[in-house]
Amino acid sequence: AGTAGTVDAEQASAVALQAHIKGRQVRKEQEERATSAKMVQSVYRGREARHQLSGGARRKKYYTPADVAAHDRADDLWVSLFHKVVDLSDLVFLHAGPLAQPLIEAAGTDITHWFDPATHGLRRHIDPKTGTLAPFVPLGRFIHCPPAGSGAEFDPAAEVPWWLDDSLVVGALTRKTRSVRLLNMLTQQETALEVCAEETLDEIQQRYLDHNAHSGSYAWKRTDARGSRFLDMRRTLEANGVPDEDRTFDSLSIPDDFYVPTLHLYFADDLTASA
């Protein structure tokens, strides 16, 4: 009887231990799911907050280098490469750690030189320490970059490396910036803007909203040697007969800011029209 009692006690202890281990595993899985859900929610909230701060519906098609440079924090991180503007904020949040640090250090800058211009994959070079072909990582190995010597194009844990993930692209980096002055003929206030050469006047007007919330209530005109004329808001500055004269100025060694074209804005509607 004593032996049977000992066996029963040992079995009961084993069952209790198994239940304890199983319960701990269940709790761990629940905690991991909760943590994952919180991370997803945090990413979503962060994306929505950045969306509102960057103008929400006013997200641009083209960006200047200065636009990109404004997103230079770990929680609001943009870079440009191959004339694409990429939002890496969620990526560095989900992969917090040493591999995120090079991207944080490069936040707000152009990193095209990290990649091969022919393939748009990682640029490679001969590592001076090992004498082997390795990824070019001027700030250190970063997220989705494979270890030196692996020979892989990218970390196999990633289905698509972030530099080839079009879902992260928020717009295009302009191939040429232009300066323009907007003179409000109602208030006589002059505003200097740096814009993208590819932008239409409608898109430039969206930039001007930061300076005048009622910019949609104005008619845009240009006065030059051709006379005074209304401008077509669906066309670019160049297409509206406002040429980019930077090359001419460069050939004559004239500073770029020697002459900046001015557009005249005439109040054309009541203030509720742009609401």
N, C-alpha and C positions, 0 to 999 in steps of 0.2 A: 504493500500500500504506500509505503514511504517512497519507493522508487517511482511508482505511478504518479504520486503527487509532485515529485521533482520534475518529471517529464512534462506534466501538465503546466507547471509553473514556467518551465523553459519555453514551451510552445506559446504560452500566453505572453511571455516577455518578447518573444520573436515577433509575434503578431503586433504587439504594441509598438515595437521598434519599426517594423515595416510601415505601420500606419503613420508613425511620426515622420519617417523619411518621405513617404508619399505626400503627407500633408505639407511638409516643407517644400517639396518640389512643386506642388500645386500653388502654394503661396508665391514661390519664386516666379512661376509662369505668369500668375496674375499680376505681380509687380512689374514684370517685363512688359506685359501687354499694356498696363497702365502707363508705364514710362514711354512706350512707343506711341501710345495715343496722345500723351501730353506733348511729345516732340512734334507729332504731325499737327496738332492744334497750334503749337507755338509757331511752327513754320507758316501755317496758314495765316495766323494773326499777323506775323511779321510781314508776310507778303502783302496782306491787305493794308497794313499801316504804311508800308513803303509805297504802295499804289496810290494811297491818298496823298502822301507827302510829295510824290512826284507829279501830282496833277491829275491822278485818277484817269478819267476819260481823255485827258489831254496828253496822254503818253505820245511821244513823238515818233516819227518814222525815221528821222535822222538826228544824230547827236554830234555836238562839237566835242573836242577833247576836254574843254572846260566842263561840259555837262557830265562827262564820265568822271572827271577828277573830283566832283562833288560827292561821289559815292565811294568814300575812302575809309570806311570803317568795317570792322568784322561783321556787324549786324546789318550793314548796308554796303555791299561790296560789288562793284562793277569793275570789269576790265574790258579792254578792246583787243581784238586780234583779227587780222585779215579784214579790216573794215567792218567787223561785226562787234556789237556791244553786247556783252554777256553779263547776266546777273548771277553771281556766285554766292549770294547771301545764304540761301538755304543749304547749299552744298557744304560750306565751311561750318555751318551749324550742325549738320548731321554727321560730319566727319571731324569734329573738334579734336585737336591734338597736334602733334608735331608736323604732320603732312599738310595741315591747313595753314601753318605759319608763313610759308613762302607766298601763298596767295594773299594773305592779309597784308604782308609787307608790300606787295605789288598792287594793292587796291587803288583804283582810280587811274591806273596807267595803261599804256599800250604794251602788250607782251608778245607781239607778233614774232619778235626775234627769238622766242623760246621754241618756235616751231619751224618745220621744214616748209619753205614756200611752194615746193612742188607737190607734196602730198598732204600738207596741212596736219601731218602727224608730228610726233616729237622730233625736234632737231637732235642729231647725234654727233658726237665728236669722239676723238681718241682721248680717253682719260689719261692725263699725264702721270698719275700714280700707278695705274695698273697696266697701261699700254693697250687697253681693250676698248672696243666701241661701246659707248655708254650714252644715255640720254643727257642732253645739255640742260643742266639745272643750275643757273647762275645764283639762285637764292636757296638752293637745296631741293631735295626730292619733295614733290608735292602730290596732292590727291590724284589717284589713278595713274600716276607715273610708276612704272615697274622698277624694281631694284636694279642697280648696275649689274651687268653680266647676265641678266635673265634672257635677253634677246627678244623679249616680248614687246609688242607695239604699245601695250598699255596693261595695267593691272587686270588680270583675268577675272578678278572679283567684280569688275564693272562690266555691265552689258555693253554700255556705250560710254567712252570717256567723255568727260564734261566738255572738252574742247571740240568735240564733234556732235554734241547734243544740241540740236536746233531748238529744243523746248526752252533752253536757257537764254536764247537770243532775244533781246528786247528791242533791237533796232539796228540801224546801220550807222557806222562812224562816217561822218562827212569826208569827202575827198578834198574839200576846200572850204575854209571858212571865209566869211565876208563881214565887213563892218558896214553898218548903215545907221543913219540918224533919223529918228521920227520926230517931227515937229508938230505938236498939237496946236492948231491954229486958234482953238478956243481958249486955251489956258496959256499958250506960248511956252509950254514946258517942252524941253527937248530931251529925248531919251536915246542913248547910244546902245546899240545891240550888236552882239556877235551872232551871226546866223550861219546856216549851212547853205552853200551855193545851190544845192539841189532843192531847197525848200520853196514852196509856192508862197505867195504873199498871205494866203489863208493860214499857212503853217507859221509864218513869221508873226502874224497877228496873235496866234496862240501864245507865242513867247511874250508878246507885248501885254498880254493879260495880267502878268505879274506886276506891271507898272500902271495899268489902267483897266479896271474890271469892266469898263463899258466900251472897250475898243471896238466892239462890233457895231457901235452906233456912229462910226466915222467912215467917211469916204476917203480913200487914199488917192493922192494926186502927186504928180511929178512935174517940176518946172525946170526946163533946161533949154539948150539951144533950139530944140524942136518945139518949144512952147510949153504951155500948161495942158496936162491931159490926165484923165482918170486912168487908174491902173487896173489891170485885170487880176483879181485876187486869185484866180485859178492858175496863174502862171508864175514863173520864177522872176527874180530881178532881171536876169539877163534877157529873158523872153519879153520883158516889159520895156526893153530899151535902156536898162540901167547896167551898163557893162562893168565887168570886173577889170580894173586897170592896173592891178598889181604887177603884172609882167612888164607893162610899159614903164611903170615907176621903177621897177628893179633895173631895167635896162638903162635908165637915166640916173640911177643912184639916188632916187627920190624916196624919202621915208614913206612907209605904207600909210601912215596917218596924216600925210600931207593933205590929202583930200579924201573925204568920206561923203558919199552921196546922201542927200537929205530928201526924205519923202514928207509931203505935207498932208496932215490929217485934218479933214474938215468935218465938224459935227453935222450929222445928216439925219438924225432920228431922235426920238425921245429916249431917255435913259432906260426905259423898261424894255427896249428892243433887244438888249443883249442878255437879259435875265434868263 
